[in-house]
Amino acid sequence: MTTLCWFRTDLRLNDQPALTAAMAQGDAIGLFMISPEQWREHADSPHKVDFWLRALRALSESLGQLNVPLNILTVPLWRDAPQALLAFCQQHAVTQVHCNREFGVNERRRDRASYTLLAEHGISMVGHHGNTLLVPGSVKTGSDNYYRVFTPFSKACREKLRTASYQPLPIPNAQTKKPRVQADAIPDRLPGWTPSTQTIVCGWPATEQTALDRLALFADARMEHYKRDRDYPAIAGTSTLSPYLAAGLISAAQCWQQALRLNHGELGTGQEGITTWMNELLWREFYQHLLHGYPTLSMHQPMRVETNAVQWREAPTDFEAWCQAKTGVPIVDAAMRQLVQTGWMHNRLRMVVAMYLTKNLLIDWRLGERFFMQHLIDGELAANNGGWQWSASTGADSAPYFRVFNPISQSEKFDPEGVFIRHWLPELASLSNKEIHDPTPVSRQALNYPNQIVDLRSSRVRAIEAFSSLR
């Protein structure tokens, strides 16, 4: 019996339910589908695509040690996936397909169509749970609805996880038979996609072992101080695991179990740094469950339907200034340079620049959401959408519309000595620790740094008025 493991956002061997099941059932083959046009529709960044290609090469090598060949199919769009999958299964006499479930609308449509077509030809397709801590749909309110507020959701998750006996799965034993199917070569690049710079390649090695090493380093050196350090972009205080979670080089369960071990089995109490990081894992879980429960989130719709009536500004010049790091607000411009040059942005700064765009500039959050996806190496629909809707006050349990971060205050609080700003805006390096957060007009002119494109105080009032009119 030949079985197939269809890899998607789970490019790993450890804690890989679909791979484990496929190898237990028969002679297993691995498969990944490259979908360039679909990735473009989803605005996936060149950095992310390059990261995935590098991850696939590492995965193919690791699977080879298990005598499991990794094959590649190229399909333009996911609607082409079912027929391509059927043809592959028929060519290689595959009788059963295993995959880990995904929760976006397009992904679920692709999988339903694949399941139906395969079944019509006598091939079974089995879905597994491998991408979240708990199965989406298993954590609901007393009235059988999805939670829309994080705190009760996280409490309910902890109660379920408290009694859960699940442990991350080990790497399966190698197959005894040499594969009769040859592994495919993984392309170095795709036509129309720009490879990442060497700086990004070196900064983000795309291997499962790197993900495990980063988790171990974070656990040993940083997790205890996570609450204290996480908001300071000049400090290496976060895990930097987001690209690895997005591509599935490491699972949420592996991260959770590591934190649980360090916290001596406590889920809500114990070391403050550890419980704070566990809470961040639950925020990621929250957005994944929302994506499953509210399919319109995959269709660029706000969770709070009434916010569709917000009169967003048509301000292409202001939007371009934001994209090009020319807003005249140093912390915003420094963060945007970090994003464009590295494919990543510190989480505190993601909130600052998102709130600046949606509140101070009153520009539609969807434009920012797409720009982030076009540049992020860790672009993930649920987390990116959830973060943007939180900042824009359009989502579930989002920031109240009247809470508008002052980016200057945020800068003074979280980059007090201007270390982060000086790194990314070296033209401002000569300014004092006080002035660097908001240079004087004279300094701006002398250093050729732009004036602020909007007044922070009046633009805040404008945003509050735009949202308060909806009530």
N, C-alpha and C positions, 0 to 999 in steps of 0.2 A: 504494500500500500504506500503510495507516494502522497505526502502531505505538503502543504505550502504555508509558510509564514509570510504574511503580507505586512511588511514593515511600513510604518507611516511616521508618526511623531513619537517613536519609541526605538531609537537607533542604538540599542544596547543589548547585552547578553544577560546581565544581572537583572533580577526582578522583571522578567519579560514573560508574562503569562502566555502570550500567543506562541512564542518560540518554544517555551517549555512544553506546551500541549502538542504542538506540531511534531516535535521530536519524540514525544512519548507515543504518538499514534502510528508513526511509520517512518519511512525514509524522507527526511525533510529537505525542502528547497526554500531558500529565501527569495523574496521579491520586493523591489521598490519601484514605484512609478514616478518618473520625472514628468512634471506637467507644466511646461514653461508658460503657456498662455494662461492657465489657471493661476499660476503664481503672479503673473502680471496683473490679472484682474483683482487679486487680493493685495496688490501693492507690496508684495514681498521685496525686501531690499536686496541689492546685489551682495551685500555683506552676508546676509542670511543665507542666500543661495550658495555662495562660496563656502560658508561654514558647513552647510549640509553636504555638499559634494565632498569636502574633506572628511566629514564624519562618516560618509558612506564608504570611502576608501578604507578608513580604519575599521569599520564594521565588517567589510568584506574580508579583510585580513584576519580578524578575530573569528569570524564564522568559519573561515577556512581551517582553522585549528580544530573545529568541531566536525569537520568533513561536511559542512553545509555550504553549498555554493550560493552566492548572492547574484541574482539576475536583475537586470534593469529593463524596464519597459518605458518608452517615451510616448506619452499620450498628450495631445494638445490641451484638452480640458477634461475635467473629471467626468463629464457625461460620456466621454469616450472610454472610460475605465472598464465598465462591465464587459463590453465586447472584447477588449484587449485581454482582460483577465480570463475570460472563457477560452479564448484561442490559446493562451499560454497553458491553461490547465489541460486542454485537450491534447496539445502537442506533447506534453510531458506526462500524460496519464495521471494527473493529480485528481484524487477523489475527495479531498477535504482541504478547505482553506481556513486558516486561523488568523485572526487579526484582533488588535485591541481597539475598542470603540472610541470614536471621536464625536464631538458634540456640536460642531457648527452645522448650519443648514445644508450647505453644499456637501459637506462630508457625509451627513446622514442620508441625503438623497442618493449620493454615489453608492453608499453601502447597501441601501435598500434595493436599488436597481441591480447591484451585483448579486445580492442574495437571491433575488427572484430569478434572474437569468441563469445563474449557476444551478439552482434547484430544478429548473426546467430541463436541464441536461444531466441530472443525476449527480450533481456535485454539491456537497454540503458546505456551508460557510458558517463558522462558529465565531461569535464575538466574545471577547474577554474584557475584563476590567483591569486596566493597567496604567491609566493616565491620571487618576485622581486618588485621593485617600479613601473616599467613599463613593459609591455609585450615585451619580446624579439622579435625583428622583427619590432617593432613599432618605433624604433629610428634608422633612416638610413640617409645616405648622400643624396645630391641632385640627385646623379646618382643611387639611390636605392641600395646602398651597405651598409654593416655593417661598422660602424666606426672602424678604426684600430689605431686611435690616440685618446688619452684620452681627451685632452682639448676640441676639438670640440664636442666630444661625451657628455661630462659633460655639455657643454653649451646648446646642444640640449635637454638634459634631463631636465635641469632647466627650459627651455622654456615650455616644456610639463607639468612639475610639477607645474609651476606657474599658469596654468589655470586649473589644475586638481582639481576636487571637492571631490575626494575620501577621506573618513575618515575610519580609522581602524574599523572593525566590532566589536560590543560588543559580549559578551558571549550569546549564544542563551538561551531562556527560557527553563526550564526543561520540558521534555515530561510528559504529564499527566498520561499516562499509564505506569504501571510497565512493564519492558521488559520481553518478553517471552523467550528470549535467555539469558543464563547465561554468565557472563564475564569469560574469561579464566584466569588462574593464569599465571603471568609473571615469567619466570625462573630467578633465582638469577644469574645463569651463564650458559654458553653454553659449551658443550664438546669441548675441544681443545682450549678454550679461557681462558686466565688467568685473574682473577678479578683484579681490580685496588687496589692499596694499600690504607690503611685507610687515609693516607695523601692526596691522590688525591680525594678520596670520600668526605672528609671534605672540601677540597679546591674547589671542583666543585659540589655543590649540584645540582641534576638534576631535578629541578622543574620549572614550568612556573612562579611561584611566585618569585623564586630566580632571574630569568631573569628580571622580572619587577622591583624588588628591586634594582638590579644592575644598571639598566637604570636610575632609580630615583636617586640613590646615585651619579652616574656619572654626571647626569644633575645638581644636587644640589651643588656638591663639586669639580668636576674636568673639566667639559666640557668647562667652561670659560677659563681655563688655558691649554687646550689640545694642542694647537700649541706650547706653551712654554715647556711643560713637556713630550710630547709623545715619544721623542727620547731617553729618559734617563731610561735605564732598572732598575736602583735602585729606581726609583720613581714610585709610584702608579698613573701614569698619563693617563692610557688608560682605556677603558670601561670594558675590560675582558668579552665582550659579544660574542666573536667569537664562542665558543662551543654551545651557545644557539641559535645563528643565524644558525649555521650549522645543528642543529637538529630541528630547527623550533620551539623552545620553545618561541621565540619572532620573530616578523616579521620585515623586513626592513622598512615597512611602519610605524610601531609603533615607531621605532627609529627615522625615519625622522620627523614624526609629533611632537615628543618630542623636537627635535632640533629646528624645525620651530616655535614652541610655545615660546621657550626660546629666539629665535632670532626675535621675534615680526613679524613673517611672511616673513622675508627677506630670500631669497635663496642664493644670492651671495655676499651680503654685510651685514654689521652688526658686531657683535662681532667676532673677528678673530678666537678665539678658537672654537666657534660653527661652523663657516663656514668651518674651516679646517676639523672638524669631519664629517660634511656633505659631504665634498669632498671625504673622505675615504669611506663613504657609496656608493658614486658614483663609486669609483674604484671597489668595490665589484660588483656593478651593471654592470660595464664595462666587467668584466671577465665572468659574467653569460651570457651576451648578446653575447660575442664572442664564448662561448661554444655552444650556440644555432646556431650561424651563420656559424661556422667552425667545423663541426663534427670531423674532424681529430684530434682536440685538445684532444678528448677523447681517441685517439688511439696512444698517445705518440709521436705525430708528432709536429715539430716546426711550429710556425706561419710563420716564414721566411724560406721558403723552401730551400733557398740556404745554410742555416746553417747546413743542413744535411751533407754537405761536410766538416765540421770542423773535423780535425783529433784529436779526443779526445784521451787522453792517457789511455792505459791499465795499471793501476797502483793500483792493489788491496791492496798493503801494505799501500799506502798513503790514499786510501779510508777508510781502516779499522782504520787508525789513526784518521781520521776525525770523523768516527762513534763513536770511543771510547774516544773522547776528549783527544787525545794525539798528537795534531799537534805542540805543543810548542808555540802556539799563545794564550796567556791567555784569551782574550775576546772570541775567537772562542771556546776554550775548555770549558769555563764557560757556554757559551750559549748552547753547546751540552749537558752538564750535566743537565742544566735546562730542556731541552727537554726530555731527557730520564727519569729523575726523576719525572717530573710533568706533562708530556704530553702536554706542552705548551711552547712557546718561544716568547719573546718580539719581536714585529714586526721589529724594527730597526735591531735586531740581526739576524732575519731571512734573511734579505738582506745581512748582513755582512758575515754570514757563507755560504750562497749560492754563493756569488761572490767569496769567498775564494776557494770553491770547484771547481767552473767552470772556474775561471780565473787563480788563482795562482796554483792550482793543475791540471787545464785543464782536469777535469774529467767530463764525460757526465752528464748534468743536470738531466737526467731521473733517474739516480741512486740516486741522492739527493732527487728528488721529491718523489720517492718511499720510501726512508728511512723516510722522514718526515711523509708520510701517515701512515707508520707502527708504528709511535710513537705519533702522534698528537691526542689529545682529540677533537680538532676542525677541523680535516681533512675534507676538502671540495674540490672536484676536481677542480672547476673553480678557486677558490682563490689560492689554492696551485700551480696549473699549471701556473696560471698567474704570481704569484710571482717568481717562479723559472725561467720562460722564460724571465721575466723582467731582473733578475740578470744575466742570461746567455747570454743576448743580442740576443735571438732567437725568441722573441715574438713580439706581436703588441705593438708599442710604448714603446719598451724596452729600457734599458739603452744603450747608444752608446757603441760599443764594446771596445772603447778606454777608457771608464770610468771604472776604476778598483779601488774599495775601497781599501785603505791601512788599514788593520784591526788594526794596531797599532795606526794610527791617529784617526780612529773611536773610539777606546777605550779611548784615551786621551781626546777626545772631549766629548763623551757621558757618560763616567764613570770616570770623572777626578780624583776623590779621591779613585778609585778602590773599591768602596763599593760593587758593583755587583760581581766583580771578587773575592773579599775576601769571599763573601757568598758561592760561588759555587766552589772555589778553595782554601779552607782554608789552604792548604799547603803553599800558597804564602802570607798568611796574615801578616807575619812579614816584608815584603818588604815595602819600601817607596812608597809614592803615585806616584812618578816618575818611579821607577824601576819596579813596579808591572805590568806595561803594556808590558814590554819586559825585563825580567830578564837577568842579565849578565851571562856569562858562569859559573862563579864561583858560583853564587846563584843557578843556575839550578842544578848544580852537588850537592851542599850542601842540596838542598831541594828535590832532586830526581825528578826534573821536566824536561821533555824532551827538547832537542834542537829543533829549528824549522825544520820541515821536508823539507821545500823548502826555498830558498832565495826569499824574497818578491819582490825585485827589478827585478831580472833576470826573475822570473816567470811571472811578469807583462808584460815584453817585449815579452816573448814567447807567451803569450795569444794574445797580440795585433797583432803579426806577423801571428798567426794562423787564426785570423779573417780578417786581411787586405788582405790576399791572396785570399779571396773570392770575392773581389770587381773587 
